[in-house]
């Protein structure tokens, strides 16, 4: 029989767990079904990154004009691709077109001497934070396949997106906001639409939630006129009871379960989300840092500032689309098109990294930049570049990544990755590792197969994860 002192001590110690359970919305009783589910959300190792912000430049930014200078391209300008190069497969098929030199001014920046062109002048201030990966490859040669693979690992639709895998693997740190949020810079739709952030065969509760590009990112957050919060709660409870009864005989319908949870999340968001997306709470100097005071940078600046606010509130994965509708695509007139797009994102992106760092958030936030592919050294339509899936550039910063380093390389003309090649599967595996997840252990059984984010083909790049270039 325990003593009176022991009984009171144990009973009192339990009140903390009761409070924690109420705050987190999780059942913390050992051995319960909820406890078993929660155990799957424990990271496999101590990754530094708690959240991901993926800056997606839709349409394919030109690595040859931004981060991967090629002097030989200028020397051979107007000539055909040398016979020593393997004939590439491109979207337009104009592989015999003359080589197109860049018109950029290049300089090395930071203590690392990172090469950045004058199209991204503000990036010079964050050079030592960037890990530039020059040897990325993908299988998608058109926008539909490229966007699909960069998001889901395959050129065909139907598989879970990377954000869904992160949500499934780690769960949420804020039960009142979605795990996975998507933002875009205009009313145009991203190629493939919602499939780019869908959950595929993973339960639908892990799919991305698209916020609008307008001043009110989330529609219908406020109660209808004359409807109080208590009345709204009663309606939700009644609707939830009906849906749960309907679900009892249809337990395999994850879409129905997701709809029930979405109603519950929407109700909680009515109290939390308005504050989370209210940029009026930010100082004028912070807004200026992100470029909200310039028409050219306001749209993407709002996205970046919203991303920082969401990260602060525990959202796991945030994807920011620049150029929704493939506006980075530059088959012709690359000088005008890329000039405009670079100007629209340069200051907001640098503002984001600067703000994260000064708030102590960069170490625990993994920021990724890139598109679905790069551009070719061969010209198209005289003054543009075709899609290049065989060698292009992305970068990572924060989240435990060592900045100021360049990983991999392309050939002398920037057509093919030649050193330290990283396929999309490798990128996904590496991102999972930086989040503390072993990509081989985050498994979802589907049709008798153990499905993983990388289709069992990816490898973690130890140089990125350890901060030591391989």
Beta strands, then each sheet from edge to edge (+ up, - down):
strand 1: 51-57
strand 2: 106-109
strand 3: 114-117
strand 4: 130-137
strand 5: 180-184
strand 6: 209-211
strand 7: 317-322
strand 8: 365-370
strand 9: 374-380
strand 10: 384-388
strand 11: 392-397
strand 12: 405-407
strand 13: 409-410
strand 14: 417-419
strand 15: 422-423
strand 16: 444-446
strand 17: 449-451
sheet 1: 6+ 5+ 7+ 1+ 8+ 11- 4+ 12+
sheet 2: 6+ 5+ 7+ 1+ 8+ 11- 4+ 15+
sheet 3: 2+ 3-
sheet 4: 9+ 10-
sheet 5: 13+ 14-
sheet 6: 16+ 17-
end
